[in-house]
Amino acid sequence: MRAVTLADGTIPQHTPGVTETSPHDRLRSLLDRGATIYACKQCSKQTGVDEGDWLDGIEPGGPDLVHLQMDPDTKVMTY
């Protein structure tokens, strides 16, 4: 549930030593390359993350999108 905080553009991100990029940088890179990133609306609500603070391009997800996760051509990353 707390993984949704990675989508919150208002939370400062540290830069890991190995990749030299923050989680926000990696998410932006995926979005720039055409990925669709969904963040759970319920998880956002439960953790106090406002959907308006998500990084630009991240879309709200929910139970109605489970069929996308099950599609053989979909790559899913969860945290």
C-alpha positions in Angstrom: 0.0 0.0 0.0 2.8 2.5 0.8 4.3 2.0 -2.7 1.8 4.6 -4.0 4.0 7.2 -2.2 6.5 6.6 -5.1 3.9 8.3 -7.4 3.7 11.4 -5.1 5.6 14.1 -6.7 5.6 16.2 -3.5 7.7 13.7 -1.5 11.4 14.3 -1.9 13.3 11.4 -3.3 16.8 10.3 -2.5 19.2 9.1 -5.3 20.3 5.5 -4.8 24.0 4.9 -5.1 23.9 2.1 -7.7 21.5 3.6 -10.3 22.2 7.3 -9.6 18.5 7.9 -10.3 15.6 8.4 -7.9 12.3 6.5 -8.1 10.7 9.6 -9.6 13.4 9.7 -12.3 12.8 6.1 -13.2 9.0 6.5 -13.3 9.4 9.6 -15.5 11.7 7.7 -17.8 9.1 4.9 -18.2 6.4 7.5 -18.9 8.6 9.3 -21.4 9.1 6.0 -23.2 5.4 5.4 -23.5 4.6 3.3 -20.5 1.2 3.6 -18.8 1.6 3.7 -15.0 -1.4 3.2 -12.8 -1.5 4.0 -9.1 -4.1 2.5 -6.8 -6.8 5.0 -5.8 -7.7 3.2 -2.6 -4.0 2.9 -1.5 -3.6 6.6 -2.1 -6.6 7.4 0.0 -5.5 5.1 2.8 -1.9 6.5 2.9 -3.0 10.2 2.6 -1.5 10.7 -0.8 -3.6 13.1 -2.9 -4.1 12.0 -6.5 -3.4 15.6 -7.5 0.1 15.2 -6.3 0.9 12.2 -8.4 3.6 12.7 -11.0 2.2 14.0 -14.3 1.1 11.0 -16.5 0.3 8.6 -13.7 -3.3 7.4 -14.0 -5.6 6.1 -11.3 -6.1 2.4 -11.2 -8.5 0.1 -9.5 -10.4 -3.2 -9.8 -11.8 -2.3 -13.2 -8.2 -2.6 -14.6 -7.4 -6.1 -13.4 -8.0 -7.4 -16.9 -5.0 -5.3 -18.1 -2.8 -6.9 -15.5 -3.8 -10.3 -16.7 -3.1 -9.6 -20.4 -0.1 -11.6 -21.7 1.4 -8.5 -23.3 1.3 -6.4 -20.0 4.4 -6.0 -17.9 3.5 -5.4 -14.3 5.8 -4.0 -11.6 4.6 -4.0 -8.0 6.2 -2.7 -4.9 
